[in-house]
Amino acid sequence: MKYLIGICLLLLCTNALAQEKTLVTIRQEGFGNKHGLKLIFGNQLIESNLKGELLYSKEIEITEPIYGMILNKQNRYSGFWLEPGKGEVIIKKKGFPQNTVVKGSKSHQVYQSLKFAKDNDAFIQAFINHKDNSIAIGVLNTTFKFQGFSKEELQSMYDAVSLDKKEGLSYVRAHLNTFGLDKVKVGAQVLDFEGRDQNGNTFKTQDFRGKYLLLDFASTGCGPCWTGYPGMVEETKKYENLQVLTYNEDEEIDAWNQIATRRNIKLPWPVLWNGEDKLEVFERYNVEGWPLHFLISPDGKVIDSWYGSGPNQLARTLEKHIK
């Protein structure tokens, strides 16, 4: 899910702390000798011991709270927050994933109080208690849709945050701004938008009336997006009356370029990054994962929509609809 990915990308808080080395030790209790637990910092899988009690031990530089994850064999994850001088982590099988301990880490305590709140009232109270804390803001921004909050509950938490911190609630704001508005569905008229590529060139969906338009909602951290692009290039080039637009939800342009170069991928269509009310557009298109595609007719009607990057599905869809 994209919100999990969003948490993974939330590596650093905004409050700078004194630079120092921290001995990080990560141990497991109760998983057995052949636990197979995997350790992730950010988006990177870290080399760790796959057997025994001690998973990881290394002195690393931590200047600000940093987020990590432990994945078990079923790919369930337990998150934790390290701080300068607070690097002792214990992953407990009993009560996994909520019983992970980071000794002395206030950041981890804030995370736990929200991530594993017993109900919405407990979550709201914990958030209000830490309303200007970057970690609390990040948890709300990336997990609120799983909580089933009412509009009033979300609005109350959003309003409680200081003005200079509200940018951290960009997904919440977009959700509130589009609350109650119709989502884009098959059979409806396309919701037009414009976006800019990394060179500042502007592209508008309405400029492609008269052609079929394939909208590809994606993200830099989306593995299926990257594996699907070669087949997507081959299939779409068969249709002269088809235009493709990729719209990336994140802003990791440099990382995207590096991955494209490494994979030798050159997309022959615009890749958009910035646009007015960008996240509101993603909300209206109900983008809950990547890649999500919409096929638009020459007169601006949504004629099909699907998740996934399989070339066979794309081929069948284009052959079915494009005349």
SERO-4910 file (N, C-alpha, C, O; in steps of 0.05 Angstrom, whole numbers):
BEGIN
 pado doro    nc1    nc2    nc3   cac1   cac2   cac3    cc1    cc2    cc3    oc1    oc2    oc3
  Met    A     17    -24      0      0      0      0     17     25      0     39     26     11
  Lys    A      6     45    -13     23     69    -16     28     82     11     49     95     14
  Tyr    A     10     79     32     15     92     57     38     79     72     53     93     86
  Leu    A     41     53     69     64     39     80     89     50     67    109     56     80
  Ile    A     88     52     40    112     63     26    117     91     35    140     99     39
  Gly    A     95    107     40     99    134     50    113    135     76    130    152     81
  Ile    A    107    116     95    120    115    120    150    108    116    167    119    130
  Cys    A    155     89     98    183     81     93    200    105     84    223    107     91
  Leu    A    187    123     68    202    145     58    206    167     78    221    186     74
  Leu    A    191    165    101    193    186    121    217    179    139    214    170    161
  Leu    A    241    184    129    266    176    143    273    195    165    281    186    187
  Leu    A    270    221    160    281    240    179    260    260    188    243    268    172
  Cys    A    260    268    213    243    289    222    256    316    216    279    317    207
  Thr    A    242    337    220    251    363    212    267    377    234    279    397    228
  Asn    A    267    367    259    281    380    280    309    369    282    313    347    291
  Ala    A    329    386    275    357    377    275    367    373    303    361    390    321
  Leu    A    381    352    308    393    346    334    423    345    331    434    344    309
  Ala    A    437    344    354    466    344    353    477    318    340    466    297    344
  Gln    A    497    321    324    509    299    310    525    281    329    541    291    344
  Glu    A    520    255    327    536    236    344    532    208    333    514    203    317
  Lys    A    550    191    342    549    163    334    531    148    354    532    153    378
  Thr    A    515    129    344    498    114    361    503     84    355    502     76    332
  Leu    A    507     68    376    509     40    373    480     28    370    465     29    389
  Val    A    474     19    347    447      7    342    449    -23    344    464    -36    329
  Thr    A    434    -34    363    433    -63    366    403    -71    365    386    -60    379
  Ile    A    398    -90    347    370    -99    343    369   -129    349    383   -145    336
  Arg    A    353   -136    369    351   -164    378    322   -173    375    303   -157    376
  Gln    A    319   -200    373    292   -211    372    288   -230    396    307   -242    405
  Glu    A    263   -231    404    256   -250    426    233   -267    417    211   -257    410
  Gly    A    237   -293    418    215   -312    414    211   -322    386    194   -340    382
  Phe    A    226   -311    366    222   -320    339    237   -346    332    233   -358    312
  Gly    A    256   -353    350    272   -377    345    297   -371    329    301   -349    319
  Asn    A    314   -391    327    340   -388    314    337   -382    285    352   -365    274
  Lys    A    318   -395    271    315   -390    242    291   -371    237    271   -379    225
  His    A    294   -347    247    271   -328    247    266   -316    220    243   -311    213
  Gly    A    287   -312    204    283   -301    177    274   -272    176    263   -263    156
  Leu    A    277   -258    198    269   -230    199    286   -212    182    310   -216    180
  Lys    A    273   -193    168    288   -175    151    287   -146    162    267   -138    173
  Leu    A    309   -132    159    311   -105    169    312    -85    146    327    -88    127
  Ile    A    296    -64    149    295    -43    129    299    -16    143    285    -10    162
  Phe    A    317      1    132    318     29    139    309     44    114    322     42     93
  Gly    A    288     60    116    278     74     93    269     54     72    253     37     78
  Asn    A    279     57     48    272     39     26    293     17     22    290      1      3
  Gln    A    313     15     39    335     -3     34    335    -27     52    332    -24     77
  Leu    A    338    -50     41    341    -74     56    370    -75     67    389    -74     52
  Ile    A    372    -77     94    398    -76    107    408   -104    112    393   -122    121
  Glu    A    434   -109    107    445   -135    113    444   -140    143    455   -125    158
  Ser    A    431   -162    150    428   -169    179    430   -199    182    429   -214    163
  Asn    A    432   -207    207    434   -235    214    406   -248    211    387   -239    224
  Leu    A    404   -269    195    378   -282    191    374   -305    210    354   -319    209
  Lys    A    394   -309    228    391   -330    248    401   -319    275    418   -301    276
  Gly    A    390   -330    296    399   -323    322    385   -299    334    367   -287    322
  Glu    A    393   -292    359    380   -270    373    387   -243    363    370   -225    360
  Leu    A    413   -238    357    422   -212    348    419   -209    318    431   -224    303
  Leu    A    402   -190    310    398   -185    281    418   -166    270    426   -169    247
  Tyr    A    425   -146    286    441   -124    275    456   -110    298    445   -106    319
  Ser    A    481   -103    293    497    -87    312    517    -71    297    536    -82    285
  Lys    A    514    -45    298    532    -27    284    530      1    295    509     10    302
  Glu    A    553     14    296    553     42    304    548     60    280    564     59    261
  Ile    A    527     75    280    520     92    257    515    120    266    509    126    290
  Glu    A    516    138    248    512    166    253    482    173    252    470    170    231
  Ile    A    471    181    274    443    189    275    442    218    285    449    224    308
  Thr    A    433    236    268    430    264    276    401    272    282    396    292    295
  Glu    A    383    256    272    354    261    275    340    235    278    351    214    269
  Pro    A    316    234    289    302    209    291    300    195    263    293    209    243
  Ile    A    305    170    262    304    155    237    287    130    240    287    117    261
  Tyr    A    272    124    219    252    103    220    263     77    208    277     78    188
  Gly    A    257     55    220    264     29    210    241     10    212    221     15    225
  Met    A    244    -13    199    223    -34    199    235    -61    201    257    -66    191
  Ile    A    220    -79    214    227   -108    214    204   -122    201    180   -118    208
  Leu    A    210   -139    181    190   -155    167    193   -184    175    215   -195    175
  Asn    A    171   -197    182    172   -226    188    168   -242    162    166   -230    141
  Lys    A    166   -268    165    164   -285    141    138   -281    126    136   -288    103
  Gln    A    118   -271    140     92   -266    127     90   -237    117     69   -228    109
  Asn    A    113   -223    118    115   -195    109     98   -176    125     91   -154    116
  Arg    A     91   -184    149     79   -165    169    103   -148    179    125   -159    183
  Tyr    A     98   -123    185    120   -106    193    116    -94    220     93    -89    229
  Ser    A    138    -89    234    138    -74    258    157    -50    255    180    -53    249
  Gly    A    146    -26    259    162     -2    255    175      7    281    165      1    303
  Phe    A    197     21    279    210     32    303    225     58    296    233     62    273
  Trp    A    229     75    316    243    100    313    267    101    331    265     98    355
  Leu    A    290    106    318    315    109    333    322    139    336    314    155    320
  Glu    A    336    145    357    344    172    363    374    172    369    385    151    375
  Pro    A    388    195    368    416    196    376    419    185    405    406    194    424
  Gly    A    436    165    407    440    152    433    419    132    442    422    120    463
  Lys    A    398    129    426    376    111    433    374     90    410    356     93    393
  Gly    A    391     70    411    391     51    388    387     22    396    392      4    380
  Glu    A    378     17    421    374    -11    429    345    -19    423    326     -9    435
  Val    A    342    -38    405    315    -46    395    311    -75    402    328    -92    397
  Ile    A    287    -82    412    280   -109    418    254   -115    403    233   -103    408
  Ile    A    255   -135    385    231   -143    369    220   -168    383    233   -189    383
  Lys    A    196   -166    393    184   -188    408    163   -203    391    145   -190    379
  Lys    A    165   -229    391    145   -245    376    118   -243    389     97   -241    376
  Lys    A    118   -244    416     93   -243    431     82   -214    428     95   -195    437
  Gly    A     59   -212    416     47   -186    412     57   -171    387     51   -148    383
  Phe    A     72   -185    370     82   -173    345     58   -164    329     39   -179    326
  Pro    A     58   -139    318     81   -121    315     81    -99    336    101    -83    336
  Gln    A     62    -97    354     60    -73    370     78    -73    395     81    -53    409
  Asn    A     91    -96    401    107    -97    425    137    -92    421    153    -98    438
  Thr    A    144    -81    398    172    -73    394    180    -51    413    166    -32    417
  Val    A    204    -54    425    214    -35    445    239    -21    434    257    -34    424
  Val    A    240      5    437    265     21    432    270     36    458    257     56    464
  Lys    A    290     27    472    294     37    499    301     67    499    321     75    486
  Gly    A    286     83    513    292    111    516    284    129    493    288    153    495
  Ser    A    272    118    471    265    134    448    237    146    451    217    132    450
  Lys    A    236    172    456    210    186    457    196    185    430    171    184    429
  Ser    A    212    186    409    200    185    382    185    159    378    163    159    367
  His    A    196    137    387    183    111    384    158    110    402    138     98    393
  Gln    A    159    122    425    135    123    442    112    138    429     89    130    431
  Val    A    119    160    416     98    176    402     86    159    379     62    158    376
  Tyr    A    104    146    364     95    129    342     76    107    352     55    102    340
  Gln    A     84     93    373     69     71    384     41     80    394     21     67    390
  Ser    A     41    104    407     15    113    418     -5    119    397    -29    117    402
  Leu    A      3    125    372    -15    129    350    -20    104    333    -42     98    327
  Lys    A      2     91    327      0     68    309    -18     46    321    -32     32    307
  Phe    A    -16     43    348    -31     21    361    -51     31    381    -57     19    401
  Ala    A    -62     55    375    -84     65    392   -108     46    391   -114     35    371
  Lys    A   -121     42    414   -142     22    416   -167     29    401   -182     12    392
  Asp    A   -171     55    397   -194     64    381   -189     93    372   -169    104    377
  Asn    A   -209    103    357   -205    130    346   -203    151    367   -187    170    364
  Asp    A   -217    149    389   -215    169    410   -187    169    422   -176    190    427
  Ala    A   -175    145    426   -148    144    437   -128    155    417   -109    169    425
  Phe    A   -132    150    391   -115    161    370   -116    192    371    -95    205    371
  Ile    A   -140    202    371   -144    231    370   -131    244    395   -117    265    392
  Gln    A   -134    232    418   -123    244    442    -92    243    441    -79    262    448
  Ala    A    -81    220    431    -52    218    429    -41    238    409    -20    250    413
  Phe    A    -57    242    387    -47    262    367    -48    290    379    -29    305    375
  Ile    A    -69    297    392    -71    324    404    -49    328    424    -38    350    426
  Asn    A    -41    307    438    -19    310    458      7    315    444     25    327    456
  His    A     10    307    419     35    310    404     31    324    377     44    318    358
  Lys    A     12    343    376      2    353    351     22    367    333     19    368    309
  Asp    A     44    377    345     65    390    329     90    372    326    111    382    317
  Asn    A     88    347    334    110    329    332    111    318    303     90    308    293
  Ser    A    134    318    291    136    310    263    128    281    259    116    274    238
  Ile    A    134    264    278    127    235    275     97    232    278     85    216    262
  Ala    A     84    245    297     55    243    299     42    253    274     23    241    264
  Ile    A     52    275    263     41    286    238     44    266    215     26    262    199
  Gly    A     68    254    214     72    234    193     54    210    194     45    200    174
  Val    A     50    200    219     32    177    222      4    184    214     -9    168    199
  Leu    A     -6    206    222    -33    215    214    -35    218    184    -54    209    171
  Asn    A    -15    231    172    -16    237    143    -16    212    126    -27    212    104
  Thr    A     -3    190    136      0    166    119    -19    143    127    -20    123    112
  Thr    A    -33    146    149    -50    123    157    -79    130    162    -95    113    170
  Phe    A    -87    156    159   -113    164    168   -136    149    153   -157    146    165
  Lys    A   -131    140    129   -153    127    114   -159     99    126   -181     88    122
  Phe    A   -140     88    140   -145     62    152   -160     64    178   -171     44    189
  Gln    A   -163     88    189   -175     92    215   -205     96    213   -220     92    233
  Gly    A   -215    105    190   -244    110    188   -253    134    203   -276    135    213
  Phe    A   -236    155    203   -244    180    217   -267    194    202   -268    192    177
  Ser    A   -284    207    216   -303    224    204   -290    250    194   -267    255    202
  Lys    A   -303    264    177   -292    290    168   -287    308    191   -267    322    192
  Glu    A   -305    309    210   -303    327    233   -279    319    250   -264    337    260
  Glu    A   -274    293    254   -251    284    269   -225    292    256   -206    302    269
  Leu    A   -223    287    229   -199    295    214   -195    325    215   -172    334    219
  Gln    A   -217    340    212   -214    369    211   -204    379    238   -188    398    239
  Ser    A   -214    367    260   -205    376    286   -175    372    291   -162    389    303
  Met    A   -165    349    281   -136    344    284   -120    362    266    -99    373    274
  Tyr    A   -130    366    241   -116    384    223   -115    412    234    -94    425    232
  Asp    A   -137    422    244   -138    449    255   -121    453    279   -112    476    285
  Ala    A   -115    432    294    -99    434    319    -70    438    313    -55    448    331
  Val    A    -61    432    289    -32    433    282    -25    462    276    -40    476    263
  Ser    A     -1    470    285      8    497    279     11    502    249     16    483    234
  Leu    A      7    526    241      7    533    212     33    524    198     32    514    176
  Asp    A     56    528    212     81    521    199     86    491    198    105    483    185
  Lys    A     69    475    210     72    446    209     51    433    191     53    409    185
  Lys    A     32    448    181      9    437    167     18    424    140      3    407    130
  Glu    A     40    432    129     49    421    103     53    391    106     51    376     87
  Gly    A     60    382    130     64    353    135     38    338    134     39    313    134
  Leu    A     15    351    133    -11    338    130    -22    342    102    -46    346    100
  Ser    A     -6    340     82    -15    346     55    -36    326     45    -54    334     31
  Tyr    A    -34    301     53    -54    281     44    -80    285     59   -102    282     47
  Val    A    -78    292     84   -102    298    100   -117    322     88   -141    322     84
  Arg    A   -101    343     81   -113    367     70   -127    361     43   -149    371     39
  Ala    A   -114    346     26   -126    339      0   -152    323      4   -171    327    -10
  His    A   -151    305     24   -175    289     29   -198    307     39   -221    304     30
  Leu    A   -192    326     57   -212    344     67   -223    362     45   -247    368     43
  Asn    A   -205    371     28   -213    390      6   -231    377    -15   -246    390    -28
  Thr    A   -229    350    -17   -245    336    -37   -267    319    -24   -280    303    -38
  Phe    A   -270    321      2   -290    305     16   -318    309      4   -327    332      2
  Gly    A   -331    287     -2   -358    288    -13   -360    292    -43   -381    290    -54
  Leu    A   -337    298    -56   -338    302    -85   -336    275    -98   -324    256    -88
  Asp    A   -348    272   -122   -349    247   -136   -321    239   -145   -305    255   -152
  Lys    A   -316    213   -143   -291    201   -153   -294    196   -183   -316    192   -193
  Val    A   -272    196   -197   -272    190   -226   -278    161   -230   -264    144   -218
  Lys    A   -298    154   -245   -306    127   -250   -310    121   -279   -313    139   -296
  Val    A   -310     96   -286   -315     87   -314   -343     96   -321   -362     92   -306
  Gly    A   -346    109   -344   -371    119   -354   -376    148   -349   -393    160   -361
  Ala    A   -359    160   -332   -361    188   -325   -343    205   -343   -326    194   -358
  Gln    A   -346    230   -342   -329    249   -357   -302    250   -342   -301    249   -317
  Val    A   -280    252   -357   -254    255   -346   -252    280   -329   -264    300   -336
  Leu    A   -237    278   -307   -231    302   -291   -205    313   -303   -183    302   -299
  Asp    A   -207    336   -317   -183    347   -329   -164    360   -309   -173    370   -288
  Phe    A   -139    358   -315   -118    370   -298    -94    377   -315    -92    368   -338
  Glu    A    -76    392   -304    -51    398   -318    -28    392   -299    -30    394   -275
  Gly    A     -5    385   -310     19    380   -294     44    387   -310     43    391   -334
  Arg    A     66    389   -295     91    397   -307    111    374   -305    112    360   -285
  Asp    A    127    371   -326    149    351   -325    173    363   -311    172    386   -302
  Gln    A    195    348   -309    218    357   -294    232    381   -307    249    393   -295
  Asn    A    226    386   -332    237    409   -346    219    434   -345    226    454   -357
  Gly    A    197    431   -332    179    454   -329    158    456   -351    143    476   -352
  Asn    A    157    437   -370    138    438   -391    110    430   -381    108    410   -365
  Thr    A     89    444   -389     62    439   -379     46    423   -399     47    428   -423
  Phe    A     32    403   -389     15    386   -405    -13    386   -393    -16    383   -369
  Lys    A    -34    389   -410    -61    389   -401    -76    366   -413    -74    361   -437
  Thr    A    -92    352   -397   -107    330   -408   -126    338   -430   -131    324   -449
  Gln    A   -138    362   -427   -158    371   -447   -145    376   -474   -159    377   -495
  Asp    A   -119    380   -475   -105    385   -500   -104    360   -518    -96    362   -541
  Phe    A   -111    337   -507   -109    312   -522   -136    301   -531   -139    278   -538
  Arg    A   -157    319   -530   -183    311   -541   -179    304   -570   -164    317   -585
  Gly    A   -194    284   -579   -190    274   -606   -173    250   -608   -172    236   -628
  Lys    A   -158    245   -586   -142    220   -584   -151    205   -559   -164    216   -541
  Tyr    A   -145    179   -559   -147    164   -534   -125    172   -516   -102    178   -524
  Leu    A   -131    173   -490   -112    182   -470   -109    161   -449   -129    153   -436
  Leu    A    -85    151   -444    -79    132   -423    -66    146   -400    -43    155   -402
  Leu    A    -79    148   -377    -68    161   -353    -56    139   -336    -68    119   -329
  Asp    A    -31    144   -328    -15    125   -312     -8    138   -286     11    154   -286
  Phe    A    -22    132   -265    -15    144   -239      5    125   -225      0    101   -222
  Ala    A     28    137   -218     51    120   -210     66    133   -187     58    154   -176
  Ser    A     88    121   -180    106    131   -158    134    120   -163    138     99   -174
  Thr    A    154    136   -154    181    127   -158    187    101   -143    202     84   -154
  Gly    A    175     97   -120    180     73   -105    162     49   -112    162     29    -98
  Cys    A    148     51   -135    130     30   -143    144     10   -161    150     15   -184
  Gly    A    151    -14   -150    164    -35   -165    149    -44   -190    161    -45   -211
  Pro    A    123    -50   -187    108    -59   -211    107    -38   -233    105    -45   -256
  Cys    A    108    -12   -226    109      9   -246    134      5   -264    132      5   -289
  Trp    A    157      1   -251    181     -2   -266    182    -27   -283    191    -27   -306
  Thr    A    173    -49   -271    173    -74   -287    154    -73   -310    158    -87   -330
  Gly    A    133    -57   -307    113    -56   -329    120    -37   -351    108    -39   -373
  Tyr    A    138    -18   -347    143      3   -367    153     -8   -394    143      1   -415
  Pro    A    172    -27   -395    181    -37   -421    158    -48   -438    155    -41   -462
  Gly    A    141    -65   -426    118    -75   -441     98    -54   -448     85    -55   -469
  Met    A     95    -34   -431     77    -12   -435     86      4   -460     69     13   -476
  Val    A    112      9   -462    123     23   -485    117      8   -510    108     20   -530
  Glu    A    121    -18   -510    117    -34   -534     88    -35   -543     82    -33   -566
  Glu    A     70    -37   -524     41    -39   -530     30    -13   -540     15    -12   -559
  Thr    A     37      9   -526     24     34   -533     34     46   -560     20     61   -572
  Lys    A     59     39   -568     69     50   -593     55     38   -618     60     47   -640
  Lys    A     38     18   -613     23      6   -636      0     24   -644    -12     19   -665
  Tyr    A     -7     44   -628    -31     60   -633    -23     90   -637    -14    103   -619
  Glu    A    -26     99   -661    -19    127   -668    -38    147   -655    -31    170   -649
  Asn    A    -63    138   -649    -83    156   -638    -85    153   -608   -107    157   -596
  Leu    A    -63    145   -595    -62    142   -566    -40    159   -554    -17    158   -563
  Gln    A    -47    175   -534    -28    190   -518    -26    179   -490    -47    172   -478
  Val    A     -2    178   -479      2    168   -452     12    191   -435     29    207   -443
  Leu    A      3    193   -410     13    212   -390     18    196   -364      0    183   -354
  Thr    A     42    198   -354     48    187   -327     48    210   -307     60    231   -313
  Tyr    A     35    207   -285     35    227   -264     45    214   -238     32    196   -227
  Asn    A     68    223   -229     80    212   -205     71    226   -180     70    250   -179
  Glu    A     63    210   -160     52    222   -136     73    235   -118     67    254   -104
  Asp    A     97    225   -119    118    236   -102    133    258   -117    124    266   -139
  Glu    A    155    267   -106    171    288   -119    201    280   -121    218    297   -122
  Glu    A    206    254   -121    233    243   -121    244    242   -150    249    220   -160
  Ile    A    248    265   -162    256    266   -190    284    254   -194    288    238   -213
  Asp    A    303    261   -177    330    251   -181    331    221   -178    344    207   -193
  Ala    A    316    210   -158    316    181   -154    303    167   -178    311    146   -187
  Trp    A    281    180   -189    268    169   -212    287    167   -236    288    147   -250
  Asn    A    302    189   -241    321    189   -263    343    168   -259    351    155   -279
  Gln    A    352    164   -235    373    144   -230    362    116   -236    376    100   -248
  Ile    A    338    110   -227    326     84   -232    322     80   -262    327     58   -272
  Ala    A    312    100   -275    307     98   -304    333     92   -319    334     76   -337
  Thr    A    354    106   -311    381    102   -324    391     74   -318    400     60   -336
  Arg    A    389     65   -293    398     39   -286    383     17   -301    395     -4   -308
  Arg    A    357     21   -305    341      1   -318    340      5   -348    327    -10   -363
  Asn    A    353     26   -358    353     32   -387    325     36   -397    317     26   -418
  Ile    A    309     52   -382    282     57   -390    279     86   -399    286    105   -384
  Lys    A    269     90   -423    264    117   -433    235    118   -442    228    107   -463
  Leu    A    219    132   -427    191    134   -434    186    155   -455    196    177   -453
  Pro    A    172    148   -477    168    166   -499    144    185   -495    136    198   -514
  Trp    A    134    187   -471    112    204   -465    119    222   -440    138    215   -427
  Pro    A    104    243   -435    110    260   -413    107    246   -386     88    231   -381
  Val    A    125    252   -368    124    243   -340    120    268   -323    138    285   -322
  Leu    A     97    271   -310     90    295   -296     97    292   -266     95    271   -254
  Trp    A    104    315   -254    112    315   -226     97    336   -210     89    331   -187
  Asn    A     93    359   -221     82    381   -206     56    391   -219     54    391   -244
  Gly    A     38    401   -204     14    412   -214     -3    424   -192     -1    416   -169
  Glu    A    -20    442   -200    -38    455   -180    -57    434   -169    -70    419   -185
  Asp    A    -60    433   -143    -78    414   -130    -72    385   -138    -90    369   -143
  Lys    A    -46    379   -139    -38    352   -147    -50    330   -131    -61    311   -141
  Leu    A    -48    332   -104    -58    311    -87    -88    310    -88   -100    288    -84
  Glu    A   -101    332    -93   -130    332    -96   -138    316   -122   -158    302   -122
  Val    A   -122    319   -142   -126    303   -167   -124    273   -161   -141    257   -169
  Phe    A   -103    266   -146   -100    237   -139   -123    228   -121   -132    205   -124
  Glu    A   -134    245   -104   -157    238    -88   -181    233   -106   -196    213   -103
  Arg    A   -186    251   -125   -210    249   -142   -208    224   -160   -229    213   -167
  Tyr    A   -184    217   -167   -181    192   -183   -179    167   -165   -175    145   -175
  Asn    A   -181    171   -139   -182    149   -120   -157    131   -122   -160    107   -123
  Val    A   -134    144   -123   -109    129   -126   -101    118    -99    -91    133    -82
  Glu    A   -105     92    -94    -99     79    -69    -75     60    -72    -68     47    -52
  Gly    A    -63     60    -95    -40     43   -100    -30     48   -128    -43     63   -143
  Trp    A     -7     37   -136      4     42   -162     12     15   -175     16     -4   -161
  Pro    A     13     15   -202      2     35   -220    -28     33   -223    -39     11   -223
  Leu    A    -41     55   -226    -70     56   -232    -73     70   -259    -63     92   -263
  His    A    -88     57   -277    -91     67   -304   -121     74   -309   -139     61   -300
  Phe    A   -124     95   -325   -150    103   -335   -147    107   -366   -129    121   -375
  Leu    A   -165     94   -381   -165     99   -410   -188    117   -416   -211    112   -409
  Ile    A   -182    139   -430   -201    161   -436   -206    161   -466   -188    159   -482
  Ser    A   -232    164   -473   -239    164   -501   -232    191   -513   -227    210   -499
  Pro    A   -233    193   -540   -226    219   -553   -245    242   -546   -238    265   -548
  Asp    A   -270    235   -536   -288    256   -528   -288    261   -498   -305    275   -488
  Gly    A   -269    249   -484   -265    255   -456   -280    238   -436   -284    246   -414
  Lys    A   -289    214   -444   -303    196   -426   -284    175   -416   -267    165   -431
  Val    A   -288    167   -391   -271    146   -379   -283    119   -388   -306    113   -382
  Ile    A   -268    104   -404   -279     79   -415   -267     54   -402   -278     32   -406
  Asp    A   -246     57   -386   -236     33   -371   -217     43   -350   -205     65   -352
  Ser    A   -213     26   -329   -195     32   -308   -185      6   -295   -201    -13   -292
  Trp    A   -160      4   -288   -149    -20   -276   -123    -15   -261   -108      4   -268
  Tyr    A   -118    -31   -241    -92    -31   -227    -74    -52   -240    -83    -72   -252
  Gly    A    -48    -48   -238    -29    -68   -246    -14    -60   -271    -22    -42   -286
  Ser    A      8    -75   -276     25    -68   -298     29    -91   -318     47    -90   -335
  Gly    A     12   -111   -317     15   -134   -335     11   -126   -364    -10   -114   -371
  Pro    A     29   -133   -382     27   -125   -410      3   -138   -424     -8   -127   -443
  Asn    A     -5   -162   -415    -27   -176   -428    -53   -161   -423    -70   -158   -441
  Gln    A    -57   -152   -398    -81   -137   -392    -82   -111   -407   -103   -103   -418
  Leu    A    -60    -97   -409    -58    -72   -424    -65    -78   -454    -80    -63   -466
  Ala    A    -53    -99   -465    -57   -105   -493    -87   -111   -498    -98   -101   -518
  Arg    A    -99   -127   -481   -127   -133   -485   -145   -109   -483   -164   -106   -498
  Thr    A   -139    -91   -464   -155    -67   -459   -153    -49   -483   -173    -39   -493
  Leu    A   -129    -44   -493   -125    -26   -516   -138    -38   -541   -151    -23   -556
  Glu    A   -135    -64   -545   -147    -77   -569   -178    -75   -567   -191    -73   -588
  Lys    A   -189    -77   -543   -217    -77   -540   -230    -50   -546   -251    -49   -558
  His    A   -216    -28   -538   -229     -2   -539   -220     16   -562   -235     32   -572
  Ile    A   -194     14   -570   -184     33   -589   -192     25   -618   -185      3   -626
  Lys    A   -205     43   -631   -214     37   -658   -193     47   -679   -198     44   -703
***
